[in-house]
Amino acid sequence: MIRSTSSVVLCAVLAAALLPAVSEAAAAAPGPGAVSHFGLARKDCLGTARNTTSKAWFTVAGGVLSDVYAPVIDNTNVETLQFAVTDGRSFTDLQTRDMTYTVRTSAGGMACEVTSTPRSGRYRLVTEYLADPARTGVLIRTRLEPLKDSGRDLKVYVRFDASRQRSARRWAPSC
C-alpha cells in the first residue's frame, strides 16, 4: 500500500523477485500448433545503462513497462508491469485500461518518465524508469500525486504479468 505522500522505489524490481530461473524443460521450443506470442511492437521508450556493468535493457509501451531484457538482449521475462490505483470501495483504475499517459525521455535518452492520469482527473501517477548502472536490473520510482481531495484513501498496487516466453538461461542478479 502506498499513501499519496509516499514515494516508492522498486530497486531492481525485475531482478531477483520477478525473474525466476526457468528449467531447461520449460525452455523447449513449442511444437506445431502452439500459440505464438509477440510483444507490443510500438514502443514509447527504450533504455539501458550508459556503462557495461548493467546487462539490462527495458522498453515502455502503452505507458507501462513492456519488456525487460536481461542478461542478454534476446531474453525477455516481462509481459507488462503496471500499476492499479483504488480507494478500496468505489473504483479501481488500471493503467492500460483506465488512464491516459504522456511520456518524456531524459536529455540523454536513457531514462523514461511516464505520467498517467485517470479519466476522473482525481490523481496522477508519475513513474520513472532507468536501467541500474551498478547491476543488472531496472529501477522504477513512482509517486502518486492527488489532484482532488487529499488522496489519503488512495492505494497503489503493482500488477506484474510475466512473459510467456521462456529462456534456458539462469541468472541470479545481485541487488
TIBA-679619 format. One record per residue: residue number from 1; residue in three letters; y, x, z of N, C-alpha, C in turn. Coordinates in pm, 1 decimal, m for minus. Example, Ala and Ser with C-alpha at 12.3 -4.5 7.8 and 13.67 -1.06 7.14 Angstrom:
<pts>
1 / ALA / m569.0 / 1319.0 / 780.0 / m450.0 / 1230.0 / 780.0 / m330.0 / 1320.0 / 780.0
2 / SER / m225.0 / 1285.0 / 708.0 / m106.0 / 1367.0 / 714.0 / 3.0 / 1290.0 / 787.0
</pts>
This chain:
<pts>
1 / MET / m116.5 / 84.9 / 0.0 / 0.0 / 0.0 / 0.0 / 122.4 / 89.2 / 0.0
2 / ILE / 220.0 / 53.7 / m82.3 / 342.3 / 130.5 / m93.9 / 458.8 / 38.7 / m63.6
3 / ARG / 538.7 / 74.4 / 28.7 / 658.9 / m2.8 / 58.0 / 767.7 / 36.8 / m41.0
4 / SER / 868.2 / m46.1 / m56.1 / 971.6 / m23.6 / m156.0 / 1050.4 / 103.7 / m132.6
5 / THR / 1059.7 / 149.7 / m12.1 / 1136.7 / 269.9 / 15.4 / 1051.8 / 395.8 / 6.6
6 / SER / 923.7 / 380.3 / m21.0 / 834.1 / 495.3 / m25.6 / 826.4 / 552.3 / m165.8
7 / SER / 795.8 / 678.1 / m171.4 / 766.4 / 745.1 / m297.6 / 624.9 / 797.0 / m287.8
8 / VAL / 546.9 / 773.4 / m389.6 / 407.1 / 812.9 / m386.3 / 386.2 / 926.4 / m484.0
9 / VAL / 321.3 / 1028.9 / m439.4 / 286.1 / 1138.6 / m527.5 / 134.8 / 1147.7 / m531.9
10 / LEU / 80.3 / 1134.1 / m647.9 / m63.7 / 1145.2 / m664.9 / m90.5 / 1283.8 / m722.9
11 / CYS / m113.3 / 1381.1 / m635.8 / m132.2 / 1520.3 / m677.1 / m265.7 / 1535.8 / m745.8
12 / ALA / m256.6 / 1575.0 / m869.3 / m377.0 / 1598.8 / m948.2 / m473.2 / 1482.6 / m932.5
13 / VAL / m416.1 / 1363.5 / m938.5 / m491.9 / 1241.8 / m911.2 / m614.2 / 1230.3 / m1000.1
14 / LEU / m604.6 / 1282.8 / m1116.7 / m715.8 / 1267.6 / m1208.2 / m814.0 / 1381.9 / m1198.4
15 / ALA / m793.7 / 1468.7 / m1105.6 / m880.8 / 1584.0 / m1091.9 / m1003.0 / 1547.8 / m1009.4
16 / ALA / m1003.9 / 1582.8 / m884.5 / m1124.2 / 1568.1 / m802.7 / m1165.7 / 1423.4 / m781.0
17 / ALA / m1071.3 / 1334.2 / m756.5 / m1107.0 / 1197.3 / m720.2 / m1151.9 / 1112.2 / m838.0
18 / LEU / m1094.0 / 1133.6 / m956.2 / m1118.3 / 1039.7 / m1064.6 / m1196.2 / 1095.6 / m1182.3
19 / LEU / m1227.9 / 1222.3 / m1182.4 / m1302.5 / 1279.0 / m1294.2 / m1436.5 / 1334.0 / m1245.7
20 / PRO / m1530.6 / 1245.7 / m1215.1 / m1659.1 / 1291.6 / m1163.3 / m1739.7 / 1363.3 / m1270.4
21 / ALA / m1826.6 / 1450.0 / m1225.6 / m1915.8 / 1517.8 / m1318.8 / m2010.5 / 1414.9 / m1377.8
22 / VAL / m2043.9 / 1432.6 / m1501.9 / m2131.0 / 1339.1 / m1571.8 / m2261.8 / 1410.8 / m1601.7
23 / SER / m2371.4 / 1344.3 / m1580.0 / m2501.3 / 1407.9 / m1600.8 / m2525.8 / 1432.5 / m1748.4
24 / GLU / m2613.9 / 1526.2 / m1777.1 / m2649.6 / 1557.7 / m1914.7 / m2705.4 / 1434.9 / m1985.8
25 / ALA / m2781.6 / 1352.9 / m1914.4 / m2841.3 / 1233.8 / m1976.3 / m2735.1 / 1136.0 / m2021.5
26 / ALA / m2630.3 / 1119.5 / m1942.9 / m2524.3 / 1026.2 / m1979.0 / m2440.0 / 1078.8 / m2093.8
27 / ALA / m2448.1 / 1208.5 / m2121.3 / m2366.1 / 1268.5 / m2225.4 / m2428.7 / 1256.6 / m2363.3
28 / ALA / m2549.4 / 1205.5 / m2372.6 / m2616.6 / 1193.9 / m2501.3 / m2538.4 / 1101.2 / m2594.0
29 / ALA / m2540.4 / 1134.5 / m2721.1 / m2469.7 / 1053.1 / m2820.1 / m2534.9 / 916.3 / m2829.7
30 / PRO / m2452.9 / 811.1 / m2852.4 / m2510.1 / 676.9 / m2865.4 / m2592.8 / 665.2 / m2992.5
31 / GLY / m2690.1 / 578.2 / m2990.9 / m2776.2 / 558.7 / m3105.7 / m2716.1 / 460.5 / m3204.9
32 / PRO / m2785.0 / 436.2 / m3314.4 / m2737.9 / 340.9 / m3415.1 / m2714.9 / 203.0 / m3353.9
33 / GLY / m2607.5 / 139.8 / m3391.4 / m2575.7 / 7.6 / m3341.2 / m2494.9 / 7.4 / m3213.0
34 / ALA / m2476.3 / 124.4 / m3151.2 / m2396.9 / 132.2 / m3028.5 / m2249.6 / 110.5 / m3061.9
35 / VAL / m2179.2 / 46.5 / m2972.6 / m2037.8 / 19.2 / m2993.0 / m1960.1 / 150.1 / m2984.8
36 / SER / m1878.5 / 176.4 / m3086.5 / m1795.0 / 296.5 / m3081.8 / m1665.7 / 263.9 / m3008.1
37 / HIS / m1599.7 / 367.4 / m2961.2 / m1478.5 / 346.6 / m2884.6 / m1374.0 / 449.9 / m2922.6
38 / PHE / m1254.8 / 402.4 / m2953.1 / m1143.1 / 490.6 / m2981.4 / m1025.8 / 443.5 / m2898.7
39 / GLY / m953.7 / 536.7 / m2840.4 / m837.7 / 502.6 / m2759.7 / m720.7 / 459.7 / m2846.3
40 / LEU / m619.1 / 407.8 / m2781.8 / m498.1 / 365.3 / m2848.9 / m433.3 / 483.9 / m2918.8
41 / ALA / m403.9 / 471.6 / m3046.9 / m351.9 / 584.4 / m3124.7 / m201.4 / 603.3 / m3108.0
42 / ARG / m127.1 / 496.5 / m3090.5 / 18.4 / 509.9 / m3080.0 / 53.6 / 561.3 / m2941.6
43 / LYS / 106.9 / 681.1 / m2936.7 / 138.4 / 744.0 / m2808.4 / 289.2 / 745.1 / m2785.7
44 / ASP / 329.0 / 720.8 / m2661.1 / 469.3 / 729.9 / m2622.3 / 504.2 / 872.9 / m2582.9
45 / CYS / 408.5 / 944.5 / m2521.6 / 430.3 / 1081.8 / m2474.2 / 301.6 / 1161.3 / m2485.7
46 / LEU / 318.9 / 1290.6 / m2499.5 / 209.9 / 1386.0 / m2493.1 / 260.1 / 1502.5 / m2409.4
47 / GLY / 182.4 / 1546.5 / m2310.5 / 230.2 / 1654.9 / m2225.5 / 120.8 / 1750.0 / m2183.5
48 / THR / 163.0 / 1870.6 / m2154.1 / 77.4 / 1973.5 / m2096.3 / 167.5 / 2068.9 / m2020.2
49 / ALA / 108.8 / 2160.2 / m1946.8 / 188.3 / 2258.5 / m1873.1 / 239.0 / 2365.2 / m1969.5
50 / ARG / 344.0 / 2432.7 / m1930.4 / 401.7 / 2538.4 / m2013.8 / 325.5 / 2669.5 / m2004.3
51 / ASN / 229.7 / 2677.6 / m1914.3 / 154.3 / 2801.6 / m1898.1 / 8.5 / 2778.4 / m1935.2
52 / THR / m72.6 / 2881.7 / m1917.3 / m214.7 / 2868.1 / m1949.8 / m301.8 / 2849.0 / m1825.9
53 / THR / m241.0 / 2841.4 / m1707.9 / m316.5 / 2818.5 / m1584.6 / m375.4 / 2677.8 / m1583.1
54 / SER / m295.7 / 2580.9 / m1620.2 / m342.0 / 2442.5 / m1625.3 / m420.6 / 2419.4 / m1752.6
55 / LYS / m529.0 / 2349.4 / m1741.2 / m611.5 / 2313.5 / m1856.9 / m610.4 / 2162.4 / m1876.3
56 / ALA / m495.4 / 2099.5 / m1851.1 / m485.6 / 1953.9 / m1863.2 / m380.1 / 1916.4 / m1966.6
57 / TRP / m411.2 / 1814.7 / m2043.7 / m319.2 / 1752.7 / m2137.6 / m324.3 / 1603.7 / m2108.2
58 / PHE / m213.2 / 1534.7 / m2126.3 / m213.2 / 1391.1 / m2099.9 / m134.1 / 1319.0 / m2207.9
59 / THR / m163.3 / 1190.4 / m2221.9 / m85.0 / 1105.0 / m2310.8 / m48.7 / 977.0 / m2236.0
60 / VAL / 62.3 / 918.7 / m2277.0 / 107.7 / 789.7 / m2227.2 / 117.2 / 698.6 / m2348.8
61 / ALA / 57.8 / 581.2 / m2340.7 / 63.1 / 482.7 / m2448.8 / 79.3 / 344.9 / m2386.1
62 / GLY / 159.9 / 262.5 / m2446.4 / 182.3 / 129.2 / m2392.1 / 246.2 / 132.6 / m2254.0
63 / GLY / 313.0 / 243.9 / m2221.0 / 380.9 / 255.0 / m2093.0 / 294.3 / 296.8 / m1975.9
64 / VAL / 166.9 / 330.7 / m2001.5 / 76.6 / 371.9 / m1894.0 / 2.4 / 499.6 / m1935.0
65 / LEU / m51.1 / 569.9 / m1836.2 / m129.9 / 688.1 / m1864.7 / m251.5 / 645.8 / m1945.6
66 / SER / m268.1 / 704.2 / m2065.3 / m374.3 / 656.2 / m2153.1 / m486.8 / 757.0 / m2174.4
67 / ASP / m461.5 / 883.5 / m2156.9 / m566.1 / 984.8 / m2171.1 / m530.3 / 1104.2 / m2085.3
68 / VAL / m631.3 / 1166.5 / m2028.2 / m617.1 / 1298.6 / m1968.1 / m731.1 / 1380.8 / m2024.8
69 / TYR / m694.8 / 1488.6 / m2090.7 / m793.6 / 1577.9 / m2149.2 / m804.8 / 1700.0 / m2059.1
70 / ALA / m924.8 / 1725.4 / m2005.9 / m944.0 / 1840.2 / m1918.2 / m1092.7 / 1865.1 / m1903.6
71 / PRO / m1134.9 / 1982.9 / m1895.2 / m1059.8 / 2108.0 / m1903.9 / m1034.8 / 2155.4 / m2046.4
72 / VAL / m1081.1 / 2079.4 / m2145.6 / m1052.8 / 2113.2 / m2285.5 / m997.3 / 1990.8 / m2356.5
73 / ILE / m929.4 / 2012.2 / m2467.4 / m856.5 / 1905.1 / m2535.0 / m946.5 / 1799.1 / m2598.5
74 / ASP / m1075.5 / 1826.7 / m2613.5 / m1164.9 / 1727.4 / m2674.3 / m1242.4 / 1646.1 / m2571.7
75 / ASN / m1201.4 / 1651.1 / m2446.6 / m1275.0 / 1584.8 / m2339.3 / m1180.8 / 1495.4 / m2259.4
76 / THR / m1185.5 / 1364.7 / m2284.0 / m1101.8 / 1272.9 / m2206.9 / m1188.1 / 1190.6 / m2112.5
77 / ASN / m1135.4 / 1163.7 / m1995.1 / m1208.2 / 1087.4 / m1895.1 / m1127.0 / 969.4 / m1843.4
78 / VAL / m1020.6 / 935.8 / m1912.5 / m932.5 / 828.9 / m1866.9 / m913.5 / 727.5 / m1979.1
79 / GLU / m938.6 / 603.1 / m1948.8 / m905.6 / 494.0 / m2040.5 / m759.3 / 455.6 / m2017.2
80 / THR / m727.3 / 414.3 / m1895.6 / m588.3 / 390.8 / m1854.1 / m577.1 / 407.4 / m1704.0
81 / LEU / m458.7 / 441.6 / m1661.1 / m423.4 / 439.0 / m1520.6 / m290.0 / 367.4 / m1516.2
82 / GLN / m286.4 / 255.0 / m1448.9 / m164.2 / 175.4 / m1443.7 / m147.1 / 116.4 / m1304.8
83 / PHE / m31.9 / 57.7 / m1282.3 / m0.1 / 2.2 / m1151.6 / 3.8 / m149.5 / m1156.4
84 / ALA / m30.3 / m210.0 / m1043.3 / m16.5 / m353.7 / m1022.5 / 75.5 / m372.4 / m902.6
85 / VAL / 166.9 / m468.2 / m913.5 / 261.1 / m497.2 / m805.2 / 241.1 / m642.7 / m764.8
86 / THR / 237.9 / m667.2 / m634.2 / 218.1 / m803.4 / m585.1 / 296.4 / m825.1 / m456.1
87 / ASP / 324.8 / m952.7 / m429.3 / 379.8 / m988.0 / m298.2 / 267.6 / m1040.9 / m208.9
88 / GLY / 145.7 / m1044.8 / m262.1 / 29.8 / m1087.9 / m184.9 / 6.1 / m1237.0 / m182.1
89 / ARG / 95.5 / m1315.4 / m241.7 / 75.3 / m1460.6 / m237.0 / 119.0 / m1534.3 / m363.3
90 / SER / 228.8 / m1497.5 / m426.1 / 277.6 / m1579.3 / m538.2 / 267.0 / m1513.4 / m674.7
91 / PHE / 247.3 / m1381.5 / m682.2 / 234.7 / m1316.9 / m812.9 / 164.4 / m1182.2 / m800.4
92 / THR / 104.9 / m1140.8 / m909.5 / 51.9 / m1005.2 / m927.0 / 87.6 / m963.3 / m1068.3
93 / ASP / 169.8 / m859.6 / m1080.0 / 211.0 / m808.5 / m1211.1 / 131.7 / m683.0 / m1244.5
94 / LEU / 70.4 / m681.8 / m1361.2 / 0.3 / m565.6 / m1412.4 / 87.8 / m503.1 / m1520.5
95 / GLN / 102.5 / m371.2 / m1519.2 / 195.1 / m306.0 / m1611.6 / 174.1 / m346.6 / m1756.7
96 / THR / 53.1 / m335.0 / m1808.1 / 30.7 / m361.2 / m1950.4 / 42.5 / m508.5 / m1986.6
97 / ARG / 26.2 / m595.5 / m1891.5 / 28.1 / m738.8 / m1918.8 / 162.1 / m804.9 / m1888.3
98 / ASP / 229.0 / m762.2 / m1781.4 / 342.6 / m837.7 / m1730.3 / 475.3 / m762.6 / m1728.4
99 / MET / 479.1 / m642.3 / m1782.6 / 602.0 / m563.9 / m1776.1 / 640.9 / m509.6 / m1912.5
100 / THR / 770.4 / m491.3 / m1930.1 / 821.3 / m417.6 / m2044.6 / 855.1 / m277.4 / m1993.9
101 / TYR / 868.0 / m183.5 / m2085.4 / 890.7 / m46.8 / m2040.6 / 979.9 / 30.2 / m2137.5
102 / THR / 1040.0 / 135.2 / m2083.9 / 1111.7 / 234.0 / m2164.1 / 1056.8 / 370.6 / m2126.4
103 / VAL / 1064.6 / 463.9 / m2220.0 / 1011.5 / 597.7 / m2198.9 / 1120.9 / 699.7 / m2224.1
104 / ARG / 1123.6 / 799.2 / m2137.7 / 1217.5 / 909.9 / m2154.1 / 1139.9 / 1039.3 / m2132.6
105 / THR / 1161.4 / 1136.9 / m2218.5 / 1096.7 / 1266.2 / m2200.7 / 1198.2 / 1366.3 / m2148.4
106 / SER / 1145.5 / 1472.7 / m2088.2 / 1233.7 / 1577.3 / m2036.8 / 1292.1 / 1655.5 / m2154.0
107 / ALA / 1391.5 / 1736.6 / m2124.6 / 1456.3 / 1816.1 / m2228.1 / 1356.0 / 1906.1 / m2300.1
108 / GLY / 1260.5 / 1960.2 / m2225.3 / 1159.4 / 2047.1 / m2285.5 / 1043.1 / 1970.6 / m2345.8
109 / GLY / 1036.4 / 1840.9 / m2320.7 / 933.3 / 1757.3 / m2379.0 / 799.5 / 1760.4 / m2308.9
110 / MET / 788.4 / 1827.6 / m2195.9 / 659.3 / 1839.3 / m2128.0 / 637.5 / 1733.7 / m2020.7
111 / ALA / 741.8 / 1669.4 / m1976.0 / 729.5 / 1564.7 / m1874.6 / 768.5 / 1431.0 / m1936.8
112 / CYS / 717.7 / 1324.6 / m1879.1 / 742.1 / 1191.1 / m1932.6 / 778.5 / 1098.8 / m1816.7
113 / GLU / 882.6 / 1018.5 / m1834.5 / 923.0 / 920.7 / m1734.0 / 917.0 / 781.5 / m1796.0
114 / VAL / 845.1 / 691.7 / m1730.3 / 830.0 / 554.0 / m1776.9 / 894.6 / 461.7 / m1674.3
115 / THR / 984.1 / 375.3 / m1721.0 / 1044.6 / 273.7 / m1635.7 / 989.3 / 138.5 / m1678.3
116 / SER / 919.7 / 71.6 / m1587.9 / 857.0 / m57.8 / m1615.8 / 928.0 / m165.9 / m1535.6
117 / THR / 958.0 / m278.4 / m1602.7 / 1027.6 / m389.4 / m1538.1 / 955.5 / m519.9 / m1569.5
118 / PRO / 926.6 / m601.8 / m1467.7 / 860.2 / m729.4 / m1494.2 / 957.9 / m830.7 / m1553.8
119 / ARG / 904.1 / m935.8 / m1610.3 / 987.7 / m1042.3 / m1668.0 / 1080.6 / m1104.5 / m1564.5
120 / SER / 1036.8 / m1107.0 / m1439.3 / 1117.2 / m1167.4 / m1332.5 / 1241.6 / m1085.1 / m1301.1
121 / GLY / 1239.4 / m955.1 / m1333.8 / 1351.7 / m868.5 / m1302.4 / 1366.4 / m840.3 / m1153.7
122 / ARG / 1262.9 / m866.3 / m1076.9 / 1270.4 / m852.4 / m931.2 / 1269.5 / m706.4 / m884.3
123 / TYR / 1209.1 / m617.9 / m960.6 / 1195.3 / m477.5 / m922.7 / 1175.8 / m395.3 / m1049.6
124 / ARG / 1168.9 / m266.4 / m1032.1 / 1127.0 / m178.8 / m1141.5 / 1043.0 / m65.9 / m1082.6
125 / LEU / 949.7 / m17.9 / m1163.1 / 868.1 / 98.6 / m1128.4 / 914.6 / 214.1 / m1215.6
126 / VAL / 941.9 / 327.1 / m1154.7 / 978.5 / 446.7 / m1230.1 / 869.4 / 549.6 / m1202.8
127 / THR / 800.3 / 590.7 / m1308.8 / 686.4 / 680.7 / m1294.6 / 707.6 / 805.5 / m1378.1
128 / GLU / 688.8 / 920.9 / m1315.0 / 699.2 / 1048.8 / m1384.3 / 559.9 / 1108.8 / m1396.9
129 / TYR / 527.4 / 1160.8 / m1516.3 / 400.4 / 1226.5 / m1543.4 / 429.5 / 1371.2 / m1582.2
130 / LEU / 351.8 / 1463.2 / m1525.0 / 371.4 / 1605.6 / m1551.5 / 238.4 / 1676.4 / m1530.4
131 / ALA / 199.9 / 1761.9 / m1625.4 / 79.4 / 1843.0 / m1605.5 / 110.9 / 1947.8 / m1499.4
132 / ASP / 24.3 / 1959.2 / m1401.0 / 44.8 / 2054.4 / m1292.0 / 31.4 / 2196.7 / m1346.1
133 / PRO / 134.7 / 2279.6 / m1333.6 / 125.6 / 2415.0 / m1387.0 / 37.4 / 2508.0 / m1302.9
134 / ALA / 3.7 / 2469.2 / m1180.4 / m73.1 / 2555.8 / m1091.5 / m223.9 / 2531.2 / m1096.5
135 / ARG / m267.7 / 2417.5 / m1149.2 / m409.9 / 2383.9 / m1152.6 / m431.4 / 2280.2 / m1261.8
136 / THR / m555.8 / 2250.8 / m1290.0 / m588.1 / 2153.1 / m1393.0 / m578.8 / 2012.9 / m1333.9
137 / GLY / m471.5 / 1944.0 / m1365.9 / m450.8 / 1809.0 / m1316.0 / m318.3 / 1754.7 / m1363.7
138 / VAL / m298.8 / 1627.8 / m1344.0 / m174.4 / 1560.6 / m1381.7 / m107.4 / 1510.7 / m1254.7
139 / LEU / 18.7 / 1544.7 / m1239.3 / 96.3 / 1496.5 / m1125.2 / 164.2 / 1366.6 / m1164.6
140 / ILE / 155.3 / 1269.6 / m1076.9 / 216.8 / 1139.0 / m1101.6 / 300.7 / 1104.0 / m980.3
141 / ARG / 427.5 / 1074.5 / m1004.6 / 514.6 / 1029.4 / m894.8 / 572.5 / 895.4 / m939.3
142 / THR / 555.0 / 795.3 / m856.0 / 609.6 / 664.3 / m889.8 / 689.3 / 610.7 / m772.1
143 / ARG / 792.3 / 538.6 / m804.9 / 870.5 / 475.2 / m698.7 / 900.4 / 331.1 / m739.9
144 / LEU / 897.2 / 247.4 / m640.3 / 925.6 / 105.3 / m656.7 / 1070.2 / 83.1 / m614.7
145 / GLU / 1149.9 / 28.7 / m704.3 / 1290.5 / 3.1 / m676.2 / 1315.8 / m147.3 / m681.2
146 / PRO / 1336.0 / m211.4 / m566.1 / 1365.5 / m355.6 / m564.3 / 1500.4 / m381.1 / m631.7
147 / LEU / 1507.5 / m483.9 / m714.8 / 1632.5 / m520.8 / m780.0 / 1686.7 / m652.4 / m725.9
148 / LYS / 1598.4 / m731.0 / m664.4 / 1634.7 / m857.1 / m599.3 / 1569.7 / m857.1 / m462.0
149 / ASP / 1637.2 / m904.0 / m362.4 / 1584.8 / m906.6 / m225.3 / 1560.3 / m764.3 / m174.7
150 / SER / 1494.8 / m752.9 / m61.1 / 1471.5 / m621.3 / m1.3 / 1349.0 / m552.7 / m58.8
151 / GLY / 1253.9 / m630.2 / m110.0 / 1131.6 / m572.5 / m162.3 / 1030.3 / m536.1 / m55.7
152 / ARG / 1055.8 / m572.1 / 68.7 / 963.6 / m536.0 / 177.1 / 827.0 / m601.7 / 164.5
153 / ASP / 821.9 / m713.8 / 95.0 / 693.7 / m782.2 / 80.0 / 612.5 / m729.0 / m38.9
154 / LEU / 669.0 / m638.2 / m117.5 / 600.5 / m588.7 / m236.4 / 502.4 / m477.1 / m202.3
155 / LYS / 388.7 / m480.0 / m269.5 / 286.5 / m378.1 / m255.0 / 249.0 / m328.9 / m393.9
156 / VAL / 219.6 / m199.1 / m404.2 / 181.1 / m138.4 / m531.4 / 38.4 / m88.0 / m519.5
157 / TYR / m41.9 / m116.9 / m621.0 / m179.5 / m70.8 / m626.7 / m200.8 / 5.4 / m756.4
158 / VAL / m296.3 / 97.2 / m754.3 / m333.3 / 172.8 / m873.6 / m457.5 / 109.8 / m933.3
159 / ARG / m454.2 / 91.6 / m1065.6 / m573.0 / 42.9 / m1136.6 / m616.4 / 153.6 / m1232.5
160 / PHE / m733.8 / 207.2 / m1207.5 / m787.8 / 315.3 / m1289.4 / m905.7 / 264.9 / m1369.3
161 / ASP / m899.2 / 277.7 / m1500.2 / m1009.3 / 243.0 / m1588.7 / m1061.8 / 373.1 / m1648.2
162 / ALA / m1182.5 / 411.6 / m1607.9 / m1241.8 / 535.7 / m1657.6 / m1277.5 / 520.4 / m1804.6
163 / SER / m1278.9 / 630.0 / m1873.2 / m1313.4 / 630.7 / m2014.8 / m1459.0 / 595.2 / m2034.6
164 / ARG / m1486.4 / 533.5 / m2146.6 / m1624.9 / 503.5 / m2182.7 / m1689.5 / 623.6 / m2249.8
165 / GLN / m1608.6 / 720.8 / m2288.0 / m1662.3 / 842.1 / m2349.5 / m1730.2 / 925.1 / m2242.0
166 / ARG / m1825.5 / 1004.8 / m2280.4 / m1898.4 / 1087.1 / m2185.2 / m1889.8 / 1232.7 / m2227.7
167 / SER / m1903.9 / 1319.5 / m2130.7 / m1899.8 / 1462.2 / m2157.1 / m2008.6 / 1532.0 / m2077.7
168 / ALA / m2066.3 / 1635.0 / m2135.2 / m2166.4 / 1712.8 / m2065.0 / m2100.7 / 1821.4 / m1980.2
169 / ARG / m1971.3 / 1841.4 / m1996.9 / m1902.8 / 1945.7 / m1921.0 / m1895.5 / 1905.5 / m1773.8
170 / ARG / m1912.5 / 2001.1 / m1688.4 / m1899.0 / 1977.9 / m1544.9 / m1789.9 / 2069.7 / m1495.1
171 / TRP / m1704.4 / 2016.3 / m1413.2 / m1598.1 / 2099.6 / m1357.4 / m1553.5 / 2041.4 / m1226.4
172 / ALA / m1510.2 / 2128.9 / m1139.8 / m1461.2 / 2088.3 / m1008.1 / m1322.2 / 2146.9 / m990.9
173 / PRO / m1220.0 / 2068.0 / m1018.0 / m1083.5 / 2119.8 / m1006.8 / m1047.6 / 2151.6 / m862.5
174 / SER / m960.5 / 2247.2 / m846.1 / m911.5 / 2279.0 / m712.0 / m775.3 / 2218.7 / m694.4
175 / CYS / m765.4 / 2122.2 / m604.8 / m639.9 / 2051.2 / m585.9 / m583.5 / 2080.0 / m449.8
</pts>
